[in-house]
């Protein structure tokens, strides 16, 4: 019995035993037959394959993660096999015809599964030809290209090995093939595939992918520049600054494009993450001035610019300018979205930071709570934004030296993130870092170091040793070692 067959068989057996068609993933973790499959995040594990191919689906209910068969998804998988066998000798044109002419519900998803099967067998040319066709077919090339990227990246590598170095030649070949005589279709599908890979939390793969892309010079395309800006966090630290400088130079030829000020804003955001504060301020101000020159209502863009400017002044300790920017951003949020909106909740979070800087922690707690209440109403109990709301509140209590309350709130955030993400996700890294801060403040340096090292391993696994948060945790661990 194959691993996939064993997995599906055992799931059905457990569903019969428990008399329910949907099972908590926690139950499967402890199962002797398939527990290892479910725990694995490797793309070639039976569980991950069944999720990717749509045979199984995960959902969150009652604050727990559940898995079930996806009848529709399984149908798409089987239909993909039928389409594969019927079009094997006719190539991309036959698949394009099916997508455009066949009215069967699910036929497009069947073509998507057919392409994944072809890639699994090593036949990639049909996918590249379909991308060149463009139009309605592009949407159904996203997951197949994502699967091809993961396949050639090296699905059997150990993601928890911090010394792991990937041989990227196969992945380079995929990108070179995709961008040979490239059109905007190629960049659109690649951008969507990268989005998908980030959604399914394949950050290690994206690190390798982006360090290849950063060496490919396709700056004549605005979509290619968008791809690089989107993934700057995944590029090696030394190369990152060089790439941003190249983009800033190359983007000038698009200065008449309506998207130009948005790209300037994104450049400023990347420099903010690099703590290049003077540069980020200059870019944010430039973006803001262009939007004002355009005329019309760009309140949604300006709201984000003022918010990021406020963050710069938070980091640099300029309370007056921080207050001005955060209050302007919040007022724009109210104007645009009203009281009950996630942007407004984030605006409240920023206002609370003003009180933090003023060391009025009790007032900041009241505002953090109001922000969290809005997030709970909009996003529910199990959502990354909700987790961040609890951790923000915990940080305020920690500043008041109320370690027990801070610890409980950080634990709530960690519990939520564990339900939403896999064990190597950066959000869990933030949670472990927060918990380490509690132990450090309470003088339990051994426990603090333990949590900092867990956090560090997560960020190292995702972004490598040059990432800013890895270096921050190195400093915290070294300080504890010196005590």
LINLIN-V448108 format. One record per helix or strand of 3 or more residues. SS is the DSSP state (@ for helix, = for strand). FROM is the first residue (numbers start at 1). TO is the last residue. Records with the same first field share a line. If there is no record, write none. Layout:
SS = FROM-TO ; FROM-TO
This chain:
@ = 3-18 ; 25-29 ; 35-39 ; 46-52 ; 71-87 ; 91-101 ; 107-120 ; 125-133 ; 135-154 ; 169-178 ; 184-199 ; 203-213 ; 222-230 ; 232-234 ; 237-254 ; 260-273 ; 277-294 ; 299-316 ; 319-337 ; 342-357 ; 361-379 ; 384-399 ; 403-420 ; 426-441 ; 445-463 ; 468-481
= = 22-24 ; 56-61 ; 64-69
